[in-house]
Structures are given as structure tokens and as C-alpha cells.
Amino acid sequence: MRTAQVTRNTLETRITVSLNLDGTGVSRLATGVPFLDHMLDQIARHGLIDLDIQAEGDLHIDAHHTVEDTGITLGQAFAQALGDKKGIRRYGHAYVPLDEALSRVVIDLSGRPGLEYHVDYTRARIGEFDVDLFLEFFRGFINHAGVTLHIDNLRGINAHHQAETIFKAFGRALRMAVEADVRMGDVLPSTKGAL
């Protein structure tokens, strides 16, 4: 089983992430940011990744540090659980609709952090959640997971729908990329011999 547990403690946050890349989509989430928990649940359920995230942060200031550091810690745990990457598909992609909204996410478990994030939310807040923080979440994730990630919201009117399609597509793209490729056997999917 490809599992990991990572704890990150700073003066701003205390976060523990446990995950199982070969899980069934079970989640236990308590970040103190309800809409973030809702989005993390999409990753677990659609990625079939068991995910336990417990976070305490300086929410009396705002949610920025908690959201960003959750992305960082999740990225660290993901990289640790993935291991040597032999025999995986490496690439994953997904298109996910939700009513009028449609998003595309494409990922390469390249070992190189890169983010193309093209999302024009129709409003700045979803409830109390500042949508700008999702960019910080994904930036934290890619920098510590070592992945290249392209996120495009192709259309949408409802900002909640826009966000949800992104996180569902992210979960499904992750699921595809980490799957075993039976034709690869125990080979690293790279002409360089390193990822």
C-alpha cells in the first residue's frame, strides 16, 4: 500500500496529513475551513484516495495560511506515498462537468513543479471562502509534490460549481496518474531514467 503521514508545524499552522493512494475514497477532514474540507472530500472520493487531514491554523487572521499549508503538507505526503514511481501511468487528465460548469485538469508526475492555473471565478467569495486561496493551495501542492499541473475552468456561472468541477477533476486526474500501468511492469515511465 502506498501510504504516508506528514506533520507540518509552523508558527501559523499545525497540520497532519495521512493518505493512502490505493484507498477507497474515505476521508476524515477537519481544517477549520468548511469549504476547503468540502473540496478535499472531492479529491478523496473521486481520486479513490483515503485522506485524513487535521489542521489548526490562525483562522482569527484569515484562512490563507491554513489553506496554503494544507496544500504544502498534502503535496509532501503525496510525494512520500508515491515512492519511486516505477510502473505508474505518470500522466492523468479529466474533464468534469457540474451543471453549467466544466473544468479540465491535466497532471504529469514529472518531479518538476509547474502550475498553469486558468480560472476566472464569477465571484470573489463562496460563502466565507476567498476563492483566491485555491491558487495558493495548488501552488503549495505542486511545489512539494513535484508535479506539473494544468487547471482550466472552461465555463461556469456558479462559483461553487466552478470550484467543485476543478477539485473533482483534480481527484480523477490524480487517480489516473498514480494507477499501475500493467504494460510498464516495473519500469520508470521516463526516457531520462529519472522522475
PyMOL commands that place a pseudoatom at each C-alpha (Angstrom):
pseudoatom trace, name=CA, resn=MET, resi=1, chain=A, elem=C, hetatm=0, pos=[0.000, 0.000, 0.000]
pseudoatom trace, name=CA, resn=ARG, resi=2, chain=A, elem=C, hetatm=0, pos=[1.306, 3.442, -0.920]
pseudoatom trace, name=CA, resn=THR, resi=3, chain=A, elem=C, hetatm=0, pos=[0.724, 5.403, 2.264]
pseudoatom trace, name=CA, resn=ALA, resi=4, chain=A, elem=C, hetatm=0, pos=[2.254, 8.369, 4.046]
pseudoatom trace, name=CA, resn=GLN, resi=5, chain=A, elem=C, hetatm=0, pos=[1.791, 10.552, 7.082]
pseudoatom trace, name=CA, resn=VAL, resi=6, chain=A, elem=C, hetatm=0, pos=[3.317, 14.021, 7.283]
pseudoatom trace, name=CA, resn=THR, resi=7, chain=A, elem=C, hetatm=0, pos=[3.074, 16.605, 10.040]
pseudoatom trace, name=CA, resn=ARG, resi=8, chain=A, elem=C, hetatm=0, pos=[3.953, 20.243, 9.412]
pseudoatom trace, name=CA, resn=ASN, resi=9, chain=A, elem=C, hetatm=0, pos=[4.145, 22.655, 12.338]
pseudoatom trace, name=CA, resn=THR, resi=10, chain=A, elem=C, hetatm=0, pos=[4.831, 26.362, 11.937]
pseudoatom trace, name=CA, resn=LEU, resi=11, chain=A, elem=C, hetatm=0, pos=[4.065, 29.444, 13.984]
pseudoatom trace, name=CA, resn=GLU, resi=12, chain=A, elem=C, hetatm=0, pos=[0.916, 29.827, 11.848]
pseudoatom trace, name=CA, resn=THR, resi=13, chain=A, elem=C, hetatm=0, pos=[-0.400, 26.276, 11.414]
pseudoatom trace, name=CA, resn=ARG, resi=14, chain=A, elem=C, hetatm=0, pos=[-0.221, 22.721, 12.715]
pseudoatom trace, name=CA, resn=ILE, resi=15, chain=A, elem=C, hetatm=0, pos=[-1.236, 20.213, 10.061]
pseudoatom trace, name=CA, resn=THR, resi=16, chain=A, elem=C, hetatm=0, pos=[-1.153, 16.413, 9.811]
pseudoatom trace, name=CA, resn=VAL, resi=17, chain=A, elem=C, hetatm=0, pos=[-1.964, 14.636, 6.562]
pseudoatom trace, name=CA, resn=SER, resi=18, chain=A, elem=C, hetatm=0, pos=[-2.321, 10.870, 6.261]
pseudoatom trace, name=CA, resn=LEU, resi=19, chain=A, elem=C, hetatm=0, pos=[-3.142, 9.347, 2.904]
pseudoatom trace, name=CA, resn=ASN, resi=20, chain=A, elem=C, hetatm=0, pos=[-3.417, 6.065, 1.079]
pseudoatom trace, name=CA, resn=LEU, resi=21, chain=A, elem=C, hetatm=0, pos=[-3.121, 6.287, -2.703]
pseudoatom trace, name=CA, resn=ASP, resi=22, chain=A, elem=C, hetatm=0, pos=[-4.655, 2.805, -3.017]
pseudoatom trace, name=CA, resn=GLY, resi=23, chain=A, elem=C, hetatm=0, pos=[-7.682, 3.549, -0.885]
pseudoatom trace, name=CA, resn=THR, resi=24, chain=A, elem=C, hetatm=0, pos=[-11.418, 3.657, -1.475]
pseudoatom trace, name=CA, resn=GLY, resi=25, chain=A, elem=C, hetatm=0, pos=[-12.079, 7.393, -1.112]
pseudoatom trace, name=CA, resn=VAL, resi=26, chain=A, elem=C, hetatm=0, pos=[-12.676, 7.549, 2.623]
pseudoatom trace, name=CA, resn=SER, resi=27, chain=A, elem=C, hetatm=0, pos=[-11.970, 10.946, 4.167]
pseudoatom trace, name=CA, resn=ARG, resi=28, chain=A, elem=C, hetatm=0, pos=[-11.727, 12.481, 7.621]
pseudoatom trace, name=CA, resn=LEU, resi=29, chain=A, elem=C, hetatm=0, pos=[-11.250, 16.215, 7.279]
pseudoatom trace, name=CA, resn=ALA, resi=30, chain=A, elem=C, hetatm=0, pos=[-11.029, 18.957, 9.889]
pseudoatom trace, name=CA, resn=THR, resi=31, chain=A, elem=C, hetatm=0, pos=[-9.157, 22.013, 8.638]
pseudoatom trace, name=CA, resn=GLY, resi=32, chain=A, elem=C, hetatm=0, pos=[-11.401, 24.572, 10.319]
pseudoatom trace, name=CA, resn=VAL, resi=33, chain=A, elem=C, hetatm=0, pos=[-12.296, 25.853, 6.830]
pseudoatom trace, name=CA, resn=PRO, resi=34, chain=A, elem=C, hetatm=0, pos=[-15.567, 24.139, 5.864]
pseudoatom trace, name=CA, resn=PHE, resi=35, chain=A, elem=C, hetatm=0, pos=[-15.462, 24.864, 2.130]
pseudoatom trace, name=CA, resn=LEU, resi=36, chain=A, elem=C, hetatm=0, pos=[-11.882, 23.608, 1.922]
pseudoatom trace, name=CA, resn=ASP, resi=37, chain=A, elem=C, hetatm=0, pos=[-12.987, 20.390, 3.649]
pseudoatom trace, name=CA, resn=HIS, resi=38, chain=A, elem=C, hetatm=0, pos=[-15.743, 20.047, 1.039]
pseudoatom trace, name=CA, resn=MET, resi=39, chain=A, elem=C, hetatm=0, pos=[-13.201, 20.379, -1.786]
pseudoatom trace, name=CA, resn=LEU, resi=40, chain=A, elem=C, hetatm=0, pos=[-10.706, 17.985, -0.146]
pseudoatom trace, name=CA, resn=ASP, resi=41, chain=A, elem=C, hetatm=0, pos=[-13.513, 15.438, 0.077]
pseudoatom trace, name=CA, resn=GLN, resi=42, chain=A, elem=C, hetatm=0, pos=[-13.845, 15.676, -3.725]
pseudoatom trace, name=CA, resn=ILE, resi=43, chain=A, elem=C, hetatm=0, pos=[-10.168, 14.724, -4.092]
pseudoatom trace, name=CA, resn=ALA, resi=44, chain=A, elem=C, hetatm=0, pos=[-10.624, 11.707, -1.825]
pseudoatom trace, name=CA, resn=ARG, resi=45, chain=A, elem=C, hetatm=0, pos=[-13.864, 10.432, -3.343]
pseudoatom trace, name=CA, resn=HIS, resi=46, chain=A, elem=C, hetatm=0, pos=[-13.023, 10.967, -6.998]
pseudoatom trace, name=CA, resn=GLY, resi=47, chain=A, elem=C, hetatm=0, pos=[-9.353, 10.055, -6.628]
pseudoatom trace, name=CA, resn=LEU, resi=48, chain=A, elem=C, hetatm=0, pos=[-10.102, 6.949, -4.527]
pseudoatom trace, name=CA, resn=ILE, resi=49, chain=A, elem=C, hetatm=0, pos=[-7.517, 8.275, -2.090]
pseudoatom trace, name=CA, resn=ASP, resi=50, chain=A, elem=C, hetatm=0, pos=[-8.084, 7.721, 1.618]
pseudoatom trace, name=CA, resn=LEU, resi=51, chain=A, elem=C, hetatm=0, pos=[-7.404, 11.112, 3.151]
pseudoatom trace, name=CA, resn=ASP, resi=52, chain=A, elem=C, hetatm=0, pos=[-7.152, 12.228, 6.764]
pseudoatom trace, name=CA, resn=ILE, resi=53, chain=A, elem=C, hetatm=0, pos=[-6.300, 15.904, 7.255]
pseudoatom trace, name=CA, resn=GLN, resi=54, chain=A, elem=C, hetatm=0, pos=[-6.320, 17.569, 10.658]
pseudoatom trace, name=CA, resn=ALA, resi=55, chain=A, elem=C, hetatm=0, pos=[-5.352, 21.238, 10.789]
pseudoatom trace, name=CA, resn=GLU, resi=56, chain=A, elem=C, hetatm=0, pos=[-5.212, 24.062, 13.281]
pseudoatom trace, name=CA, resn=GLY, resi=57, chain=A, elem=C, hetatm=0, pos=[-4.359, 27.472, 11.939]
pseudoatom trace, name=CA, resn=ASP, resi=58, chain=A, elem=C, hetatm=0, pos=[-4.522, 31.176, 12.638]
pseudoatom trace, name=CA, resn=LEU, resi=59, chain=A, elem=C, hetatm=0, pos=[-8.089, 31.474, 11.361]
pseudoatom trace, name=CA, resn=HIS, resi=60, chain=A, elem=C, hetatm=0, pos=[-8.592, 34.546, 13.551]
pseudoatom trace, name=CA, resn=ILE, resi=61, chain=A, elem=C, hetatm=0, pos=[-6.479, 36.333, 10.907]
pseudoatom trace, name=CA, resn=ASP, resi=62, chain=A, elem=C, hetatm=0, pos=[-7.909, 34.595, 7.833]
pseudoatom trace, name=CA, resn=ALA, resi=63, chain=A, elem=C, hetatm=0, pos=[-7.788, 31.215, 6.081]
pseudoatom trace, name=CA, resn=HIS, resi=64, chain=A, elem=C, hetatm=0, pos=[-4.729, 31.932, 3.920]
pseudoatom trace, name=CA, resn=HIS, resi=65, chain=A, elem=C, hetatm=0, pos=[-2.068, 30.130, 5.973]
pseudoatom trace, name=CA, resn=THR, resi=66, chain=A, elem=C, hetatm=0, pos=[-4.294, 27.134, 6.669]
pseudoatom trace, name=CA, resn=VAL, resi=67, chain=A, elem=C, hetatm=0, pos=[-5.261, 26.655, 3.018]
pseudoatom trace, name=CA, resn=GLU, resi=68, chain=A, elem=C, hetatm=0, pos=[-1.728, 27.150, 1.678]
pseudoatom trace, name=CA, resn=ASP, resi=69, chain=A, elem=C, hetatm=0, pos=[-0.100, 24.941, 4.319]
pseudoatom trace, name=CA, resn=THR, resi=70, chain=A, elem=C, hetatm=0, pos=[-2.686, 22.222, 3.748]
pseudoatom trace, name=CA, resn=GLY, resi=71, chain=A, elem=C, hetatm=0, pos=[-1.650, 22.194, 0.086]
pseudoatom trace, name=CA, resn=ILE, resi=72, chain=A, elem=C, hetatm=0, pos=[2.027, 22.050, 1.076]
pseudoatom trace, name=CA, resn=THR, resi=73, chain=A, elem=C, hetatm=0, pos=[1.531, 19.203, 3.545]
pseudoatom trace, name=CA, resn=LEU, resi=74, chain=A, elem=C, hetatm=0, pos=[-0.693, 17.262, 1.150]
pseudoatom trace, name=CA, resn=GLY, resi=75, chain=A, elem=C, hetatm=0, pos=[1.994, 17.631, -1.528]
pseudoatom trace, name=CA, resn=GLN, resi=76, chain=A, elem=C, hetatm=0, pos=[4.677, 16.325, 0.834]
pseudoatom trace, name=CA, resn=ALA, resi=77, chain=A, elem=C, hetatm=0, pos=[2.547, 13.324, 1.797]
pseudoatom trace, name=CA, resn=PHE, resi=78, chain=A, elem=C, hetatm=0, pos=[1.682, 12.622, -1.850]
pseudoatom trace, name=CA, resn=ALA, resi=79, chain=A, elem=C, hetatm=0, pos=[5.346, 12.600, -2.885]
pseudoatom trace, name=CA, resn=GLN, resi=80, chain=A, elem=C, hetatm=0, pos=[6.253, 10.323, 0.015]
pseudoatom trace, name=CA, resn=ALA, resi=81, chain=A, elem=C, hetatm=0, pos=[3.412, 7.858, -0.705]
pseudoatom trace, name=CA, resn=LEU, resi=82, chain=A, elem=C, hetatm=0, pos=[4.156, 7.755, -4.434]
pseudoatom trace, name=CA, resn=GLY, resi=83, chain=A, elem=C, hetatm=0, pos=[7.647, 6.402, -3.843]
pseudoatom trace, name=CA, resn=ASP, resi=84, chain=A, elem=C, hetatm=0, pos=[9.909, 5.608, -6.800]
pseudoatom trace, name=CA, resn=LYS, resi=85, chain=A, elem=C, hetatm=0, pos=[7.114, 5.980, -9.412]
pseudoatom trace, name=CA, resn=LYS, resi=86, chain=A, elem=C, hetatm=0, pos=[8.016, 2.725, -11.186]
pseudoatom trace, name=CA, resn=GLY, resi=87, chain=A, elem=C, hetatm=0, pos=[5.178, 1.185, -13.147]
pseudoatom trace, name=CA, resn=ILE, resi=88, chain=A, elem=C, hetatm=0, pos=[2.739, 4.107, -12.855]
pseudoatom trace, name=CA, resn=ARG, resi=89, chain=A, elem=C, hetatm=0, pos=[0.878, 5.798, -15.688]
pseudoatom trace, name=CA, resn=ARG, resi=90, chain=A, elem=C, hetatm=0, pos=[2.532, 9.135, -14.749]
pseudoatom trace, name=CA, resn=TYR, resi=91, chain=A, elem=C, hetatm=0, pos=[0.045, 11.246, -16.716]
pseudoatom trace, name=CA, resn=GLY, resi=92, chain=A, elem=C, hetatm=0, pos=[-3.569, 11.858, -15.815]
pseudoatom trace, name=CA, resn=HIS, resi=93, chain=A, elem=C, hetatm=0, pos=[-6.360, 14.024, -17.119]
pseudoatom trace, name=CA, resn=ALA, resi=94, chain=A, elem=C, hetatm=0, pos=[-10.043, 14.593, -16.534]
pseudoatom trace, name=CA, resn=TYR, resi=95, chain=A, elem=C, hetatm=0, pos=[-12.906, 16.751, -17.735]
pseudoatom trace, name=CA, resn=VAL, resi=96, chain=A, elem=C, hetatm=0, pos=[-15.651, 17.159, -15.147]
pseudoatom trace, name=CA, resn=PRO, resi=97, chain=A, elem=C, hetatm=0, pos=[-18.971, 18.981, -15.578]
pseudoatom trace, name=CA, resn=LEU, resi=98, chain=A, elem=C, hetatm=0, pos=[-21.375, 20.148, -12.902]
pseudoatom trace, name=CA, resn=ASP, resi=99, chain=A, elem=C, hetatm=0, pos=[-24.495, 21.662, -14.424]
pseudoatom trace, name=CA, resn=GLU, resi=100, chain=A, elem=C, hetatm=0, pos=[-23.260, 24.720, -16.377]
pseudoatom trace, name=CA, resn=ALA, resi=101, chain=A, elem=C, hetatm=0, pos=[-19.639, 24.472, -15.195]
pseudoatom trace, name=CA, resn=LEU, resi=102, chain=A, elem=C, hetatm=0, pos=[-16.886, 22.461, -16.884]
pseudoatom trace, name=CA, resn=SER, resi=103, chain=A, elem=C, hetatm=0, pos=[-13.239, 22.090, -15.858]
pseudoatom trace, name=CA, resn=ARG, resi=104, chain=A, elem=C, hetatm=0, pos=[-10.221, 20.253, -17.238]
pseudoatom trace, name=CA, resn=VAL, resi=105, chain=A, elem=C, hetatm=0, pos=[-7.245, 19.131, -15.132]
pseudoatom trace, name=CA, resn=VAL, resi=106, chain=A, elem=C, hetatm=0, pos=[-4.104, 17.544, -16.580]
pseudoatom trace, name=CA, resn=ILE, resi=107, chain=A, elem=C, hetatm=0, pos=[-1.237, 16.299, -14.418]
pseudoatom trace, name=CA, resn=ASP, resi=108, chain=A, elem=C, hetatm=0, pos=[2.266, 14.960, -15.002]
pseudoatom trace, name=CA, resn=LEU, resi=109, chain=A, elem=C, hetatm=0, pos=[4.063, 13.325, -12.069]
pseudoatom trace, name=CA, resn=SER, resi=110, chain=A, elem=C, hetatm=0, pos=[7.257, 14.701, -13.572]
pseudoatom trace, name=CA, resn=GLY, resi=111, chain=A, elem=C, hetatm=0, pos=[9.300, 15.520, -10.483]
pseudoatom trace, name=CA, resn=ARG, resi=112, chain=A, elem=C, hetatm=0, pos=[9.224, 19.142, -11.656]
pseudoatom trace, name=CA, resn=PRO, resi=113, chain=A, elem=C, hetatm=0, pos=[6.840, 21.652, -10.108]
pseudoatom trace, name=CA, resn=GLY, resi=114, chain=A, elem=C, hetatm=0, pos=[4.837, 23.629, -12.630]
pseudoatom trace, name=CA, resn=LEU, resi=115, chain=A, elem=C, hetatm=0, pos=[1.399, 25.199, -12.468]
pseudoatom trace, name=CA, resn=GLU, resi=116, chain=A, elem=C, hetatm=0, pos=[-0.818, 26.678, -15.166]
pseudoatom trace, name=CA, resn=TYR, resi=117, chain=A, elem=C, hetatm=0, pos=[-3.965, 27.909, -13.425]
pseudoatom trace, name=CA, resn=HIS, resi=118, chain=A, elem=C, hetatm=0, pos=[-6.636, 29.500, -15.597]
pseudoatom trace, name=CA, resn=VAL, resi=119, chain=A, elem=C, hetatm=0, pos=[-9.758, 30.099, -13.548]
pseudoatom trace, name=CA, resn=ASP, resi=120, chain=A, elem=C, hetatm=0, pos=[-11.908, 33.210, -13.734]
pseudoatom trace, name=CA, resn=TYR, resi=121, chain=A, elem=C, hetatm=0, pos=[-14.321, 32.828, -10.847]
pseudoatom trace, name=CA, resn=THR, resi=122, chain=A, elem=C, hetatm=0, pos=[-17.621, 34.626, -11.266]
pseudoatom trace, name=CA, resn=ARG, resi=123, chain=A, elem=C, hetatm=0, pos=[-17.433, 35.952, -7.711]
pseudoatom trace, name=CA, resn=ALA, resi=124, chain=A, elem=C, hetatm=0, pos=[-14.666, 36.522, -5.177]
pseudoatom trace, name=CA, resn=ARG, resi=125, chain=A, elem=C, hetatm=0, pos=[-16.175, 34.515, -2.297]
pseudoatom trace, name=CA, resn=ILE, resi=126, chain=A, elem=C, hetatm=0, pos=[-18.047, 31.267, -1.939]
pseudoatom trace, name=CA, resn=GLY, resi=127, chain=A, elem=C, hetatm=0, pos=[-19.817, 31.802, 1.351]
pseudoatom trace, name=CA, resn=GLU, resi=128, chain=A, elem=C, hetatm=0, pos=[-16.985, 32.977, 3.595]
pseudoatom trace, name=CA, resn=PHE, resi=129, chain=A, elem=C, hetatm=0, pos=[-14.263, 31.375, 1.454]
pseudoatom trace, name=CA, resn=ASP, resi=130, chain=A, elem=C, hetatm=0, pos=[-11.933, 33.604, -0.604]
pseudoatom trace, name=CA, resn=VAL, resi=131, chain=A, elem=C, hetatm=0, pos=[-11.509, 31.861, -3.980]
pseudoatom trace, name=CA, resn=ASP, resi=132, chain=A, elem=C, hetatm=0, pos=[-8.009, 33.362, -4.415]
pseudoatom trace, name=CA, resn=LEU, resi=133, chain=A, elem=C, hetatm=0, pos=[-6.834, 30.846, -1.827]
pseudoatom trace, name=CA, resn=PHE, resi=134, chain=A, elem=C, hetatm=0, pos=[-7.308, 27.915, -4.209]
pseudoatom trace, name=CA, resn=LEU, resi=135, chain=A, elem=C, hetatm=0, pos=[-4.354, 29.164, -6.259]
pseudoatom trace, name=CA, resn=GLU, resi=136, chain=A, elem=C, hetatm=0, pos=[-2.263, 29.144, -3.063]
pseudoatom trace, name=CA, resn=PHE, resi=137, chain=A, elem=C, hetatm=0, pos=[-3.446, 25.602, -2.278]
pseudoatom trace, name=CA, resn=PHE, resi=138, chain=A, elem=C, hetatm=0, pos=[-2.441, 24.247, -5.689]
pseudoatom trace, name=CA, resn=ARG, resi=139, chain=A, elem=C, hetatm=0, pos=[0.833, 26.181, -5.715]
pseudoatom trace, name=CA, resn=GLY, resi=140, chain=A, elem=C, hetatm=0, pos=[1.731, 24.668, -2.331]
pseudoatom trace, name=CA, resn=PHE, resi=141, chain=A, elem=C, hetatm=0, pos=[0.781, 21.206, -3.585]
pseudoatom trace, name=CA, resn=ILE, resi=142, chain=A, elem=C, hetatm=0, pos=[2.797, 21.239, -6.820]
pseudoatom trace, name=CA, resn=ASN, resi=143, chain=A, elem=C, hetatm=0, pos=[5.905, 22.717, -5.214]
pseudoatom trace, name=CA, resn=HIS, resi=144, chain=A, elem=C, hetatm=0, pos=[6.068, 19.931, -2.645]
pseudoatom trace, name=CA, resn=ALA, resi=145, chain=A, elem=C, hetatm=0, pos=[4.671, 17.032, -4.674]
pseudoatom trace, name=CA, resn=GLY, resi=146, chain=A, elem=C, hetatm=0, pos=[6.948, 17.811, -7.631]
pseudoatom trace, name=CA, resn=VAL, resi=147, chain=A, elem=C, hetatm=0, pos=[4.227, 17.666, -10.275]
pseudoatom trace, name=CA, resn=THR, resi=148, chain=A, elem=C, hetatm=0, pos=[3.228, 19.661, -13.322]
pseudoatom trace, name=CA, resn=LEU, resi=149, chain=A, elem=C, hetatm=0, pos=[-0.422, 20.665, -13.143]
pseudoatom trace, name=CA, resn=HIS, resi=150, chain=A, elem=C, hetatm=0, pos=[-2.682, 22.403, -15.658]
pseudoatom trace, name=CA, resn=ILE, resi=151, chain=A, elem=C, hetatm=0, pos=[-6.072, 23.595, -14.400]
pseudoatom trace, name=CA, resn=ASP, resi=152, chain=A, elem=C, hetatm=0, pos=[-8.583, 25.189, -16.741]
pseudoatom trace, name=CA, resn=ASN, resi=153, chain=A, elem=C, hetatm=0, pos=[-12.133, 26.154, -15.876]
pseudoatom trace, name=CA, resn=LEU, resi=154, chain=A, elem=C, hetatm=0, pos=[-13.641, 26.141, -19.347]
pseudoatom trace, name=CA, resn=ARG, resi=155, chain=A, elem=C, hetatm=0, pos=[-17.002, 27.605, -18.373]
pseudoatom trace, name=CA, resn=GLY, resi=156, chain=A, elem=C, hetatm=0, pos=[-19.198, 28.283, -15.405]
pseudoatom trace, name=CA, resn=ILE, resi=157, chain=A, elem=C, hetatm=0, pos=[-21.611, 30.768, -13.886]
pseudoatom trace, name=CA, resn=ASN, resi=158, chain=A, elem=C, hetatm=0, pos=[-21.862, 29.474, -10.335]
pseudoatom trace, name=CA, resn=ALA, resi=159, chain=A, elem=C, hetatm=0, pos=[-18.528, 29.833, -8.477]
pseudoatom trace, name=CA, resn=HIS, resi=160, chain=A, elem=C, hetatm=0, pos=[-19.308, 26.850, -6.236]
pseudoatom trace, name=CA, resn=HIS, resi=161, chain=A, elem=C, hetatm=0, pos=[-19.795, 24.721, -9.348]
pseudoatom trace, name=CA, resn=GLN, resi=162, chain=A, elem=C, hetatm=0, pos=[-16.577, 26.061, -10.855]
pseudoatom trace, name=CA, resn=ALA, resi=163, chain=A, elem=C, hetatm=0, pos=[-14.562, 25.103, -7.775]
pseudoatom trace, name=CA, resn=GLU, resi=164, chain=A, elem=C, hetatm=0, pos=[-16.196, 21.718, -7.405]
pseudoatom trace, name=CA, resn=THR, resi=165, chain=A, elem=C, hetatm=0, pos=[-15.514, 20.729, -11.017]
pseudoatom trace, name=CA, resn=ILE, resi=166, chain=A, elem=C, hetatm=0, pos=[-11.872, 21.675, -10.545]
pseudoatom trace, name=CA, resn=PHE, resi=167, chain=A, elem=C, hetatm=0, pos=[-11.413, 19.554, -7.429]
pseudoatom trace, name=CA, resn=LYS, resi=168, chain=A, elem=C, hetatm=0, pos=[-13.337, 16.593, -8.832]
pseudoatom trace, name=CA, resn=ALA, resi=169, chain=A, elem=C, hetatm=0, pos=[-11.235, 16.700, -11.995]
pseudoatom trace, name=CA, resn=PHE, resi=170, chain=A, elem=C, hetatm=0, pos=[-8.073, 17.037, -9.915]
pseudoatom trace, name=CA, resn=GLY, resi=171, chain=A, elem=C, hetatm=0, pos=[-9.005, 13.910, -7.958]
pseudoatom trace, name=CA, resn=ARG, resi=172, chain=A, elem=C, hetatm=0, pos=[-9.749, 11.912, -11.102]
pseudoatom trace, name=CA, resn=ALA, resi=173, chain=A, elem=C, hetatm=0, pos=[-6.555, 13.077, -12.835]
pseudoatom trace, name=CA, resn=LEU, resi=174, chain=A, elem=C, hetatm=0, pos=[-4.518, 12.070, -9.778]
pseudoatom trace, name=CA, resn=ARG, resi=175, chain=A, elem=C, hetatm=0, pos=[-6.216, 8.685, -9.741]
pseudoatom trace, name=CA, resn=MET, resi=176, chain=A, elem=C, hetatm=0, pos=[-5.312, 8.070, -13.385]
pseudoatom trace, name=CA, resn=ALA, resi=177, chain=A, elem=C, hetatm=0, pos=[-1.709, 9.232, -12.991]
pseudoatom trace, name=CA, resn=VAL, resi=178, chain=A, elem=C, hetatm=0, pos=[-0.917, 7.060, -9.943]
pseudoatom trace, name=CA, resn=GLU, resi=179, chain=A, elem=C, hetatm=0, pos=[-2.538, 3.898, -11.332]
pseudoatom trace, name=CA, resn=ALA, resi=180, chain=A, elem=C, hetatm=0, pos=[-0.325, 0.977, -12.193]
pseudoatom trace, name=CA, resn=ASP, resi=181, chain=A, elem=C, hetatm=0, pos=[0.283, 0.590, -15.912]
pseudoatom trace, name=CA, resn=VAL, resi=182, chain=A, elem=C, hetatm=0, pos=[0.442, -3.182, -16.338]
pseudoatom trace, name=CA, resn=ARG, resi=183, chain=A, elem=C, hetatm=0, pos=[2.256, -2.865, -19.655]
pseudoatom trace, name=CA, resn=MET, resi=184, chain=A, elem=C, hetatm=0, pos=[5.011, -0.806, -17.976]
pseudoatom trace, name=CA, resn=GLY, resi=185, chain=A, elem=C, hetatm=0, pos=[5.723, -3.500, -15.422]
pseudoatom trace, name=CA, resn=ASP, resi=186, chain=A, elem=C, hetatm=0, pos=[8.382, -2.226, -13.032]
pseudoatom trace, name=CA, resn=VAL, resi=187, chain=A, elem=C, hetatm=0, pos=[9.750, 0.366, -15.468]
pseudoatom trace, name=CA, resn=LEU, resi=188, chain=A, elem=C, hetatm=0, pos=[10.061, 4.064, -14.695]
pseudoatom trace, name=CA, resn=PRO, resi=189, chain=A, elem=C, hetatm=0, pos=[7.907, 5.985, -17.238]
pseudoatom trace, name=CA, resn=SER, resi=190, chain=A, elem=C, hetatm=0, pos=[10.669, 8.322, -18.406]
pseudoatom trace, name=CA, resn=THR, resi=191, chain=A, elem=C, hetatm=0, pos=[13.254, 8.303, -21.198]
pseudoatom trace, name=CA, resn=LYS, resi=192, chain=A, elem=C, hetatm=0, pos=[15.605, 10.101, -18.774]
pseudoatom trace, name=CA, resn=GLY, resi=193, chain=A, elem=C, hetatm=0, pos=[15.528, 7.216, -16.322]
pseudoatom trace, name=CA, resn=ALA, resi=194, chain=A, elem=C, hetatm=0, pos=[14.544, 9.589, -13.537]
pseudoatom trace, name=CA, resn=LEU, resi=195, chain=A, elem=C, hetatm=0, pos=[11.421, 11.442, -12.392]
for i in range(1, 195): cmd.bond("trace and resi %d" % i, "trace and resi %d" % (i + 1))
show_as sticks, trace
zoom trace
